[in-house]
Amino acid sequence: MKNYLYLFFGAAAIAGVVAYIMEQPYALYCYAIGAIGMTAVRITTLSHSADVRARRQNRIQAFSALLLLGSIYLMYIEHKAWIIPIFISAVLDLTFSFRPIKK
């Protein structure tokens, strides 16, 4: 179920980014719903492990989720650097998508 929620919120975030680029008035709200939802799903699915490597990966994934929230603020104040936190978050997610967390 959480996988479907994550996909839904991810699609909302992507739609929000595309709409923001197209200068649509609802874009910020669509992206905010997606980013907040993705952050909530990520935070609730963090594994609790005694392994140092798993804890480090959890911290990095939590940081990646917080970057999405930072990009909401940058979109809200209409700063041009809103794409930087999204890019860093995407790179971190891509890096750790190939490294499974040991439970």
C-alpha positions, 0 to 999 in steps of 0.5 A: 500500500505504501508503494502505491502511495509513494507512486501517487505522491511522486506523480503529483510532484512531477506534475507539479514541477511540469506545471510550475515550468509551464507557469500554471497557478496550481503548480505549487500546491500540486508539488507541495502535496506530492513532496509532503506525501513523499516525505511522509511515506519515506519517514514512516518506512525508515528501517530501524537497524543496529547496522551502522550502514543502514542507519547512515542510509536512513539519515541520507534518505531523510535528508533527501526527503527534507530537501524536497520540503526546502524546494517547496519554500523556494518555489513559494518565494519564486526563487530560481534555485528551486530545482537544486534541492530537487536535483540533489534529492534525485541524485541521492535517491538514485544512488541508494536505489541500487544499495539495498538496506540490510534489515 
